Amino acid sequence: MDLGLTDRVYVLTGASRGLGYATAEALVADGARVVLAARDAAAVTAATHRLGGPAHAVGVAAADLADPELPERLTATAREAFGRLDGALVSVGGPPPGSAATVTDEQWRNSFETVFLGTVRMARTVAAALPDGGAIGLVLSTSARAPLAGLGISNGLRPGLAGVAKDMADEYGRQGVRVVGLLPGRILTDRNAQLFAAAGDPEQARATAEAEIPLRRLGEPAEFGRVAAFVLSPAASYLTGITLPVDGGALRGL
């Protein structure tokens, strides 16, 4: 199936590795061009090189979603490098672990500035730059629907962002902009490796997690990336205002 991605341009945050990079890889493989943003300059450079260099991908380093100027910088980069913008995938690293009752006020504030407000600011800036339509995907977590033990900040912020995605889908639908929340479950990323390691026995923690997934395995980043690329593509033109789990069936709600 032709996803209609040829020559379309997308901005992706948190995209030097993990789910953001996997999505960029899927987009570029289908003919799109991408602007990758992440904090680490060397990682961004390496990622853009793997994607084929300036003809297919350009990078923006020192990219922190808590920075109010970042969204405008990224949209401007897309236009300068490729002459257009068709959407974005907004991904940000997971907040610190710990229960909602034990994490500090500073951890709550820092996470809100980056995970929540940074995502909102990025989404609304991109939407304003898409007067002729486009698509925005927010990378959230299955914690948007079901709390995850030991991830109190995520349990607090992700459901709110799912509500924001729905609200923005209503707001920007009139200009043809689609907004979708993506809910990755247990995917083989550095983040999940860190969470398994923090449990004390990584192998047992992984085995326990896999036993709770109907497919009985963790997902690969590429499996998420292909779903996200479809959601952002014109092929998904009537898909908006939903939260879409990519979790191997782990969520139990209908």
C-alpha positions in Angstrom: 0.0 0.0 0.0 1.3 3.5 -0.9 1.1 5.6 2.3 1.5 8.8 0.3 4.7 9.8 2.2 6.9 10.7 -0.8 8.5 14.1 -0.3 6.4 14.9 2.8 8.3 16.4 5.7 8.0 15.6 9.4 9.7 16.9 12.6 10.4 14.3 15.2 11.6 15.1 18.8 13.6 12.7 20.9 14.5 11.0 17.7 18.2 10.1 17.8 17.2 6.7 19.1 14.4 4.6 20.4 10.8 5.1 19.2 11.4 8.5 17.6 14.3 7.2 15.5 12.3 4.0 14.6 9.5 6.2 13.3 11.9 8.4 11.3 13.4 5.3 9.8 9.9 4.1 8.7 9.0 7.5 7.3 12.3 7.8 5.3 12.0 4.3 4.0 8.6 5.3 2.5 9.9 8.4 0.8 9.5 11.1 3.5 12.1 13.5 4.7 12.7 14.3 8.4 14.1 16.8 10.9 15.4 14.9 13.9 15.7 16.7 17.3 17.5 15.5 20.4 19.8 16.8 23.1 23.0 14.9 22.2 24.7 16.4 19.1 26.8 13.3 18.4 23.7 11.0 18.6 21.7 13.3 16.2 24.6 13.5 13.7 24.9 9.7 13.7 21.2 9.2 13.3 20.9 11.5 10.4 23.8 9.8 8.7 22.2 6.4 9.1 19.1 7.8 7.4 21.0 8.9 4.4 22.2 12.3 5.2 21.0 15.8 4.3 18.9 14.7 1.3 16.7 12.7 3.6 17.3 13.9 7.2 18.7 16.9 9.0 19.4 17.2 12.7 18.9 19.7 15.5 20.9 19.2 18.6 20.6 20.7 22.1 16.9 20.2 21.7 15.1 20.3 25.0 11.3 20.4 24.9 11.3 22.6 28.0 12.8 25.3 25.8 10.0 27.6 24.6 11.9 28.5 21.5 12.5 25.0 20.3 9.2 24.4 18.4 9.7 27.5 16.2 13.3 26.5 15.6 12.2 23.0 14.4 9.5 24.2 12.1 11.8 26.8 10.6 14.5 24.1 10.1 12.0 21.9 8.2 11.1 24.7 5.8 14.7 25.8 5.3 15.9 22.3 4.7 13.0 20.9 2.7 10.7 23.7 1.8 7.6 22.4 3.6 6.1 20.8 6.8 3.5 18.1 7.0 3.5 17.1 10.6 5.4 15.9 13.7 5.9 13.1 16.1 6.4 14.5 19.6 8.4 12.1 21.8 10.1 12.9 25.1 12.1 10.7 27.4 10.2 9.1 30.3 10.1 11.0 33.6 12.0 9.7 36.7 10.6 6.5 38.3 9.0 6.5 41.7 5.6 6.5 43.2 3.5 9.6 43.0 3.8 10.1 46.7 7.6 9.8 46.9 8.9 11.8 43.9 10.0 15.3 44.8 8.3 18.6 44.0 11.3 19.4 41.8 10.9 16.1 39.8 7.2 16.9 39.3 8.0 20.5 38.1 10.8 19.5 35.8 8.7 16.6 34.3 5.7 18.9 33.8 7.8 21.5 32.0 9.3 18.9 29.6 6.9 16.0 29.3 3.6 17.9 29.6 4.0 21.6 28.7 6.8 20.9 26.2 4.6 18.5 24.3 1.6 20.8 24.3 3.8 23.7 23.1 5.3 21.6 20.3 2.0 20.3 19.1 0.2 23.7 19.0 3.2 25.3 17.2 3.3 22.6 14.6 -0.5 22.8 14.2 -0.3 26.5 13.6 2.3 25.9 10.9 -0.1 23.5 9.0 -2.8 25.7 7.5 -3.4 23.2 4.8 -3.6 20.1 7.0 -1.2 17.5 8.3 -0.8 15.1 11.2 0.7 15.2 14.8 1.4 12.1 16.8 2.0 12.4 20.6 4.1 9.5 22.0 2.5 8.8 25.3 2.4 5.5 27.2 -0.1 2.8 28.1 -0.1 4.6 31.5 -2.5 7.0 29.9 -5.1 4.3 30.3 -3.8 2.1 33.2 -1.3 3.2 35.9 2.1 1.5 35.9 3.7 0.5 39.2 6.6 2.7 40.2 5.9 5.4 37.5 3.9 7.9 39.4 4.8 10.9 37.3 4.0 9.2 34.1 0.7 8.0 35.6 -0.1 11.6 36.4 0.9 13.4 33.2 0.2 10.9 30.4 -3.6 10.7 30.9 -3.6 14.5 30.8 -1.8 14.6 27.5 -4.2 12.0 26.1 -7.0 14.5 26.9 -5.0 17.3 25.3 -4.6 15.2 22.1 -8.4 14.8 22.0 -9.0 18.5 22.6 -6.5 19.5 19.9 -8.1 17.1 17.5 -11.3 19.0 17.9 -9.6 22.4 17.7 -7.5 21.8 14.7 -9.7 19.4 12.8 -11.3 22.3 11.0 -8.0 23.1 9.3 -7.4 19.4 8.4 -4.9 18.7 11.1 -5.1 15.3 12.7 -3.9 14.6 16.3 -3.4 11.1 17.6 -2.0 9.8 20.9 0.2 6.7 20.6 0.5 4.4 23.6 3.6 2.3 23.4 3.7 -0.6 25.8 6.8 -2.7 26.6 9.1 -2.0 23.7 12.8 -2.9 23.6 14.1 0.6 24.2 16.9 1.9 26.5 14.1 3.2 28.8 12.6 -0.2 29.4 16.1 -1.7 29.8 16.7 0.8 32.5 13.5 0.0 34.2 14.2 -3.8 34.1 17.7 -3.1 35.6 16.3 -1.0 38.4 14.2 -4.0 39.4 17.3 -5.8 40.6 17.0 -8.9 38.5 16.6 -7.7 34.8 16.0 -11.1 33.4 13.3 -11.9 35.8 11.7 -8.5 35.4 11.6 -9.0 31.6 10.2 -12.5 31.9 7.4 -11.1 34.2 6.6 -8.4 31.7 6.5 -10.8 28.8 4.2 -13.1 30.7 1.6 -10.3 31.0 1.6 -9.6 27.2 -0.7 -11.7 25.1 1.9 -12.0 22.4 4.4 -13.2 25.1 7.2 -10.9 23.9 8.4 -7.4 24.1 7.9 -5.2 21.0 10.6 -4.0 18.7 11.1 -0.3 18.1 10.5 -0.8 14.4 7.0 -2.3 15.1 6.1 1.0 16.8 7.7 3.0 14.1 5.7 1.5 11.3 2.4 2.2 13.2 3.5 5.8 13.9 4.5 6.3 10.3 1.1 5.1 9.1 -0.7 7.4 11.5 1.2 10.4 10.3 0.7 9.5 6.6 -2.1 10.6 4.3 -3.2 6.9 4.2 -4.6 7.5 7.7 -6.5 10.6 6.6 -9.7 9.9 8.6 -7.9 8.9 11.8 -7.9 11.5 14.5 -8.7 12.2 18.2 -7.9 8.6 19.4 -5.3 7.0 21.6 -3.8 4.0 19.8 -2.1 1.3 21.9 1.0 -0.4 20.4 1.5 -2.9 23.2 1.0 -6.5 22.0 -2.4 -6.6 23.6 -1.3 -5.8 27.2 -4.0 -3.3 27.9 -7.2 -5.1 29.0 -9.7 -2.4 28.1 -11.8 -2.7 24.9 
